Amino acid sequence: MTAFDTTPHEFGKPLPQKASDEVLEALFNRRSAPAPTLQQPGPSPEQMDLLIRLGLRVPDHGKIGPWRIVRFTPEAKTQVVEKLKALAESRGDKKDVGALIKMSTPPDMLMVVSAPIQPHKIPLWEQQLSAAAVCQNLLIAAGAMGYGANWITDWYAYDAEARTILGVKEDENVAGFIYLGTPTEPPLERERPDYDARVSWWG
Ligand SMILES: Cc1cc2nc3c(=O)[nH]c(=O)nc-3n(C[C@H](O)[C@H](O)[C@H](O)COP(=O)(O)O)c2cc1C
């Protein structure tokens, strides 16, 4: 499936590190694909397994793994969409119902949950940053596999009842839903924050 050996590394094994213009080019051109444009096919089961393993290889101060990933079978995904839709409809919130197109259209999705260990000597903020790194790794790895991906939170990441439907615990936060599939159109460059306004020399 891949041109490299994906056998899990043993602890302490020296890891090959090589310069790669391909990785740089991928990052240079990286762009999310809007979730409603993501169609079949999504990643195969083997690709999804590798994608998740790559997603979890992130910097993590203290090696505490303060995150978890939730997978959804197609049936579970449909069920969750229906439950969230019923919730939004019960409140008469058309905007929230409409927003669910982002979850219902893509063939696949992962939920990345920030699950900090508290109290802990590693600051909460650092644990949450590590969960964000999981999301970003997933985006990059999905792109390298040829899929489109979109990192979304939306209302259901924050709504108490929606969080219960999703199985998010009180002390957890949804770092993001990563919607996955094949984009129907090439992404267009978006406006980027100005380099000079964001980068400065100290002093
Ligand atoms: C934590 C987080 C949450 C986001 N939630 C949403 C969202 O709910 N709805 C949305 O349209 N975009 C959301 N976005 C933005 C999308 O991911 C957006 O497509 C992306 O920033 C485009 O940038 P890119 O092309 O550089 O990847 C979110 C981004 C982040 C980092």
The ligand as a Gaussian input file, in Angstrom:
#p B3LYP/6-31G(d) Opt

LIG

0 1
 C       -9.879000      24.196000      15.802000
 C      -10.479000      24.541000      14.471000
 C      -11.850000      24.499000      14.316000
 C      -12.459000      24.826000      13.107000
 N      -13.809000      24.773000      12.996000
 C      -14.400000      25.152000      11.854000
 C      -15.811000      25.135000      11.739000
 O      -16.519000      24.766000      12.660000
 N      -16.364000      25.535000      10.565000
 C      -15.592000      25.954000       9.507000
 O      -16.146000      26.292000       8.463000
 N      -14.256000      25.977000       9.597000
 C      -13.639000      25.582000      10.732000
 N      -12.269000      25.598000      10.837000
 C      -11.497000      26.079000       9.721000
 C      -11.335000      25.006000       8.660000
 O      -10.532000      23.959000       9.126000
 C      -10.810000      25.663000       7.443000
 O      -11.254000      24.988000       6.338000
 C       -9.314000      25.774000       7.413000
 O       -8.878000      26.626000       8.410000
 C       -8.812000      26.204000       6.053000
 O       -7.437000      26.352000       6.125000
 P       -6.402000      25.463000       5.318000
 O       -6.885000      25.382000       3.918000
 O       -5.121000      26.186000       5.487000
 O       -6.341000      24.114000       5.942000
 C      -11.648000      25.232000      12.022000
 C      -10.246000      25.271000      12.175000
 C       -9.681000      24.932000      13.374000
 C       -8.176000      24.989000      13.519000

